[in-house]
Amino acid sequence: MERNLRLLLSYDGTDFHGWQAQPGLRTVQGVLTESLTRLLRHPVALIGSGRTDAGVHAHGQVASLRTSCDIPSHKLRHAVGSRLPADLTIRDLADASDAFHAQHSAARKLYRYRIHHASPRPVDPQTLRIAHHCWEPLDLARMRAAARHFVGEMDFSALAGHGCARQTMIRRVFRCDIERHYDEVRVDVEGSGFLYNQVRNMVGTLIEVGRGRWEPDHVRHILASRDRSQAGPTAPACGLCLQWVRYPGALLRPGGR
């Protein structure tokens, strides 16, 4: 009998060429699919909640797959996990509703961007891998004022990566919060979904406001322009992490709808 499995994943994206499998490149989907295929002994179509770019991390990426293997889910998690490299782990593996789809069923996502905000560069290896170093002064009050313009449902064409072509460029952002934790500035962006490079371009724009290049209200004009060249630079991938993905509760249980 075929089962639908949900996988909760964490990975350090530094040494991965993103999520999506690509010939000759080390990717999260590629590494995980190879391990699953060897264990399940049949071809695997692994679906992720979204594609993280090269260098982007995940604390709560979600994937799904269908299998006829009857190994209990908790044993399957340990069996697959033991075959994975140190920078990729399965935090949870469970049977889900037949209607569950890691990408199409997603209701909300939270991305966190970490900025190491101090004059000297970080020397801690972990900080170097997961945070972008910004040594210039940043006015967080200005950044928070600018961030308010990102909240709501609107056309985010001005903040989409070059070459991004979707049926609609309209996305909904529920919140964009900025907090300081010692030398780290965290930008949390929660939304229903995101365009290619949208969050990194939002952060790059907020940094420009924080360093005094633009006034906070200028973000309204950037969004209205729908022109990528009007926004700030793309923040480096190393600071971005997919924190979690939320789904309707019924879909996380076998037989649910």
HELIX and SHEET records of a PDB file:
HELIX    1   1 GLY A   13  ASP A   15  5                                   3    
HELIX    2   2 VAL A   28  LEU A   40  1                                  13    
HELIX    3   3 SER A   73  GLY A   81  1                                   9    
HELIX    4   4 PRO A  125  ILE A  130  1                                   6    
HELIX    5   5 LEU A  140  ALA A  147  1                                   8    
HELIX    6   6 ARG A  148  PHE A  150  5                                   3    
HELIX    7   7 SER A  157  LEU A  159  5                                   3    
HELIX    8   8 GLN A  198  GLY A  210  1                                  13    
HELIX    9   9 HIS A  218  SER A  225  1                                   8    
HELIX   10  10 ARG A  228  GLN A  230  5                                   3    
HELIX   11  11 ALA A  237  GLY A  239  5                                   3    
HELIX   12  12 GLY A  249  LEU A  252  5                                   4    
SHEET    1   A 4 ILE A  47  GLY A  48  0                                        
SHEET    2   A 4 HIS A  57  THR A  67 -1                                        
SHEET    3   A 4 ARG A   3  TYR A  11 -1                                        
SHEET    4   A 4 LEU A  88  ASP A  95 -1                                        
SHEET    1   B 5 ILE A  47  GLY A  48  0                                        
SHEET    2   B 5 HIS A  57  THR A  67 -1                                        
SHEET    3   B 5 LEU A 240  ARG A 246  1                                        
SHEET    4   B 5 ARG A 108  HIS A 116 -1                                        
SHEET    5   B 5 HIS A 132  HIS A 133  1                                        
SHEET    1   C 7 ILE A  47  GLY A  48  0                                        
SHEET    2   C 7 HIS A  57  THR A  67 -1                                        
SHEET    3   C 7 LEU A 240  ARG A 246  1                                        
SHEET    4   C 7 ARG A 108  HIS A 116 -1                                        
SHEET    5   C 7 GLU A 184  GLY A 191 -1                                        
SHEET    6   C 7 ILE A 170  HIS A 181 -1                                        
SHEET    7   C 7 GLY A 152  ASP A 155 -1                                        
END                                                                             
